[in-house]
Structure formats: C-alpha cells, structure tokens
Amino acid sequence: MKKDQEYVAKIEKAISQKYGKDTIQNPKNNWDDEKEEEHKEQIKKITKKEHKIQEKNEKIKVEGFFVSKKLLTREQKRTCPVCEVYTFKIKDDVYLNKFDCCYKCYVQWVIDREERWKKGWRPSEDIKKRLEEYDS
C-alpha cells in the first residue's frame, strides 16, 4: 500500500513539473457557488438543444410508414393560385415559393412586371378566360 502511494506521488510530481501545478489539483479546490450556477445553466441550455433536435428527428407513423414530423407540419404549395394547376415539378416549387405562381404563370404574367406583381396585382378571371379562348 505504501509503495502505491509513493508511486502516485512520483507520478504527480512528474506531471506537475512537466505541465504545472494546476494539473494535479483537485477540481473542487476552485469550485464555488457561482461556478455551480453557471454549470447548471449550461446543462439547461444543452438539454433544450437536445430536445429540439429530438423533436426535429421524431418520426410519426402515417398510413403504415414512418414520416419525419417536421415534414408533416410544413405546408407545401403544390397548386398555383393563378392557373389552379397542381404540379410536382421542382421548377414550379421555386416560383411558387418566390412569386406565388407556377413557372408557366411566371413567364406569362410576372416577367418584366415583377414590381406590379409584388404589389399584389394578379390577372382577373375575365383576362384569364379571354386568354384561354384566344389560345383555343
């Protein structure tokens, strides 16, 4: 037992000579109530982050399949509010998100009129009907 204590003392002495006295100190020596509170706050922040990550990755069973919960809560735009066409094209997704219309309507109604479009102008039903008749 005495040999073990002497061996530990020699190792501690070698470590303190090489890395400094702080390396062999007991961590409790510099610990106080302020550091304890700071530590508790850090643990709370980490726990909140972990819960958010878990919620994002949570899977829900829908019709026999597991689907990410964040996909179910996200509203997807698939129907163009201007021409009322339902689409799955990636190109349309971009224009639906940016201009609230599909690519076809963007080409027809928005190009060179972006300011007016952003202010809220949309083609009336009468204009759309006349265009359909003209195209037919």
Residue pairs with C-beta under 8 A, 6 or more apart in sequence:
12 24
15 23
15 24
16 23
16 24
55 69
56 68
56 69
56 70
57 68
58 68
58 69
59 66
59 67
59 68
59 69
60 66
60 67
60 68
60 69
60 72
61 67
62 72
77 93
77 96
77 97
77 100
78 86
78 87
78 88
78 96
79 85
79 86
79 87
80 87
80 92
80 96
80 101
80 102
80 104
80 105
81 100
81 101
81 122
82 101
82 102
82 105
82 109
82 122
82 123
82 128
83 101
83 102
83 104
83 105
83 128
85 102
85 104
87 102
89 102
89 103
91 103
92 102
92 103
94 103
95 101
95 102
95 103
95 105
95 106
96 102
99 106
99 110
99 114
99 117
101 109
101 110
109 117
109 122
109 123
110 117
113 121
123 131
